[in-house]
Amino acid sequence: MIITIKGRRYRLSPGLTEFVRGAQYGLGLAVSMAAGILLVTAFMLAALRYGA
């Protein structure tokens, strides 16, 4: 995996590449989970408030 920062290229070792990929995947998972929890919480609050 080669990443470019400000015109400079850096070659990452396979281990570091896997780490970065895992971090991105974990971050995406955490964000989607947090969004899901927020949605469910908001839905439940609305249901309680309007007596659904």
VMD Tcl script that builds the backbone (N, CA, C; Angstrom):
set m [mol new atoms 156]
animate dup $m
set s [atomselect $m all]
$s set {name element resname resid chain x y z} {
  {N N MET 1 A 0.856 -1.188 0.000}
  {CA C MET 1 A 0.000 0.000 0.000}
  {C C MET 1 A 0.888 1.233 0.000}
  {N N ILE 2 A 0.630 2.121 -0.929}
  {CA C ILE 2 A 1.416 3.358 -1.014}
  {C C ILE 2 A 0.475 4.537 -0.817}
  {N N ILE 3 A 0.782 5.368 0.154}
  {CA C ILE 3 A -0.047 6.548 0.381}
  {C C ILE 3 A 0.740 7.787 0.013}
  {N N THR 4 A 0.041 8.805 -0.472}
  {CA C THR 4 A 0.684 10.047 -0.883}
  {C C THR 4 A 0.228 11.175 0.016}
  {N N ILE 5 A 1.189 11.858 0.639}
  {CA C ILE 5 A 0.881 12.997 1.497}
  {C C ILE 5 A 1.680 14.198 1.002}
  {N N LYS 6 A 0.955 15.226 0.573}
  {CA C LYS 6 A 1.585 16.462 0.077}
  {C C LYS 6 A 2.644 16.169 -0.981}
  {N N GLY 7 A 2.295 15.290 -1.934}
  {CA C GLY 7 A 3.203 15.016 -3.040}
  {C C GLY 7 A 4.294 14.015 -2.728}
  {N N ARG 8 A 4.416 13.594 -1.461}
  {CA C ARG 8 A 5.431 12.607 -1.105}
  {C C ARG 8 A 4.772 11.246 -0.991}
  {N N ARG 9 A 5.470 10.229 -1.432}
  {CA C ARG 9 A 4.909 8.886 -1.378}
  {C C ARG 9 A 5.560 8.095 -0.255}
  {N N TYR 10 A 4.733 7.400 0.481}
  {CA C TYR 10 A 5.229 6.561 1.558}
  {C C TYR 10 A 4.758 5.131 1.327}
  {N N ARG 11 A 5.699 4.197 1.392}
  {CA C ARG 11 A 5.330 2.796 1.242}
  {C C ARG 11 A 5.169 2.200 2.632}
  {N N LEU 12 A 3.962 1.657 2.891}
  {CA C LEU 12 A 3.697 1.073 4.192}
  {C C LEU 12 A 3.991 -0.417 4.165}
  {N N SER 13 A 4.499 -0.909 5.276}
  {CA C SER 13 A 4.727 -2.341 5.382}
  {C C SER 13 A 3.373 -3.046 5.461}
  {N N PRO 14 A 3.315 -4.324 5.068}
  {CA C PRO 14 A 2.037 -5.055 5.074}
  {C C PRO 14 A 1.330 -5.009 6.426}
  {N N GLY 15 A 2.075 -5.111 7.509}
  {CA C GLY 15 A 1.472 -5.073 8.837}
  {C C GLY 15 A 0.798 -3.744 9.102}
  {N N LEU 16 A 1.475 -2.664 8.720}
  {CA C LEU 16 A 0.922 -1.326 8.926}
  {C C LEU 16 A -0.300 -1.121 8.043}
  {N N THR 17 A -0.244 -1.660 6.827}
  {CA C THR 17 A -1.382 -1.571 5.914}
  {C C THR 17 A -2.604 -2.238 6.530}
  {N N GLU 18 A -2.412 -3.434 7.087}
  {CA C GLU 18 A -3.515 -4.151 7.730}
  {C C GLU 18 A -4.036 -3.360 8.920}
  {N N PHE 19 A -3.136 -2.745 9.680}
  {CA C PHE 19 A -3.535 -1.958 10.846}
  {C C PHE 19 A -4.397 -0.779 10.429}
  {N N VAL 20 A -3.962 -0.064 9.387}
  {CA C VAL 20 A -4.721 1.093 8.899}
  {C C VAL 20 A -6.089 0.651 8.389}
  {N N ARG 21 A -6.108 -0.438 7.649}
  {CA C ARG 21 A -7.366 -0.962 7.108}
  {C C ARG 21 A -8.297 -1.368 8.253}
  {N N GLY 22 A -7.746 -2.025 9.257}
  {CA C GLY 22 A -8.536 -2.431 10.415}
  {C C GLY 22 A -9.067 -1.232 11.180}
  {N N ALA 23 A -8.238 -0.193 11.313}
  {CA C ALA 23 A -8.663 1.010 12.025}
  {C C ALA 23 A -9.807 1.689 11.282}
  {N N GLN 24 A -9.688 1.787 9.959}
  {CA C GLN 24 A -10.750 2.392 9.160}
  {C C GLN 24 A -12.035 1.586 9.280}
  {N N TYR 25 A -11.924 0.261 9.230}
  {CA C TYR 25 A -13.088 -0.610 9.320}
  {C C TYR 25 A -13.736 -0.476 10.697}
  {N N GLY 26 A -12.898 -0.474 11.745}
  {CA C GLY 26 A -13.406 -0.335 13.107}
  {C C GLY 26 A -14.093 1.004 13.315}
  {N N LEU 27 A -13.509 2.041 12.744}
  {CA C LEU 27 A -14.088 3.378 12.867}
  {C C LEU 27 A -15.442 3.436 12.177}
  {N N GLY 28 A -15.514 2.882 10.976}
  {CA C GLY 28 A -16.788 2.859 10.251}
  {C C GLY 28 A -17.851 2.085 11.007}
  {N N LEU 29 A -17.431 0.959 11.600}
  {CA C LEU 29 A -18.355 0.129 12.374}
  {C C LEU 29 A -18.864 0.899 13.587}
  {N N ALA 30 A -17.949 1.570 14.295}
  {CA C ALA 30 A -18.330 2.320 15.492}
  {C C ALA 30 A -19.291 3.450 15.143}
  {N N VAL 31 A -19.007 4.158 14.049}
  {CA C VAL 31 A -19.861 5.274 13.633}
  {C C VAL 31 A -21.255 4.779 13.265}
  {N N SER 32 A -21.315 3.677 12.503}
  {CA C SER 32 A -22.616 3.153 12.092}
  {C C SER 32 A -23.399 2.631 13.294}
  {N N MET 33 A -22.703 2.015 14.238}
  {CA C MET 33 A -23.373 1.531 15.451}
  {C C MET 33 A -23.914 2.696 16.266}
  {N N ALA 34 A -23.105 3.746 16.422}
  {CA C ALA 34 A -23.535 4.920 17.181}
  {C C ALA 34 A -24.746 5.564 16.520}
  {N N ALA 35 A -24.727 5.651 15.193}
  {CA C ALA 35 A -25.856 6.236 14.465}
  {C C ALA 35 A -27.111 5.387 14.669}
  {N N GLY 36 A -26.950 4.076 14.629}
  {CA C GLY 36 A -28.079 3.176 14.831}
  {C C GLY 36 A -28.670 3.324 16.223}
  {N N ILE 37 A -27.797 3.398 17.231}
  {CA C ILE 37 A -28.257 3.556 18.612}
  {C C ILE 37 A -28.988 4.884 18.776}
  {N N LEU 38 A -28.450 5.941 18.177}
  {CA C LEU 38 A -29.099 7.260 18.255}
  {C C LEU 38 A -30.477 7.216 17.604}
  {N N LEU 39 A -30.563 6.566 16.449}
  {CA C LEU 39 A -31.847 6.452 15.747}
  {C C LEU 39 A -32.869 5.714 16.599}
  {N N VAL 40 A -32.470 4.581 17.159}
  {CA C VAL 40 A -33.379 3.786 17.988}
  {C C VAL 40 A -33.808 4.575 19.216}
  {N N THR 41 A -32.852 5.265 19.844}
  {CA C THR 41 A -33.159 6.057 21.041}
  {C C THR 41 A -34.157 7.164 20.708}
  {N N ALA 42 A -33.913 7.877 19.608}
  {CA C ALA 42 A -34.808 8.963 19.203}
  {C C ALA 42 A -36.199 8.413 18.897}
  {N N PHE 43 A -36.258 7.259 18.248}
  {CA C PHE 43 A -37.538 6.642 17.903}
  {C C PHE 43 A -38.309 6.256 19.165}
  {N N MET 44 A -37.598 5.682 20.131}
  {CA C MET 44 A -38.244 5.283 21.387}
  {C C MET 44 A -38.735 6.491 22.159}
  {N N LEU 45 A -37.932 7.558 22.198}
  {CA C LEU 45 A -38.347 8.785 22.889}
  {C C LEU 45 A -39.598 9.370 22.255}
  {N N ALA 46 A -39.623 9.383 20.909}
  {CA C ALA 46 A -40.782 9.903 20.194}
  {C C ALA 46 A -42.015 9.047 20.493}
  {N N ALA 47 A -41.831 7.724 20.527}
  {CA C ALA 47 A -42.946 6.818 20.811}
  {C C ALA 47 A -43.482 7.071 22.215}
  {N N LEU 48 A -42.580 7.259 23.171}
  {CA C LEU 48 A -43.028 7.518 24.543}
  {C C LEU 48 A -43.748 8.856 24.640}
  {N N ARG 49 A -43.179 9.859 23.985}
  {CA C ARG 49 A -43.746 11.206 24.085}
  {C C ARG 49 A -45.149 11.282 23.472}
  {N N TYR 50 A -45.308 10.623 22.325}
  {CA C TYR 50 A -46.611 10.709 21.628}
  {C C TYR 50 A -47.522 9.523 21.930}
  {N N GLY 51 A -47.102 8.709 22.890}
  {CA C GLY 51 A -47.953 7.614 23.341}
  {C C GLY 51 A -48.299 6.617 22.266}
  {N N ALA 52 A -47.337 6.276 21.425}
  {CA C ALA 52 A -47.601 5.333 20.341}
  {C C ALA 52 A -47.720 3.916 20.918}
}
mol reanalyze $m
mol bondsrecalc $m
mol representation Tube
mol addrep $m
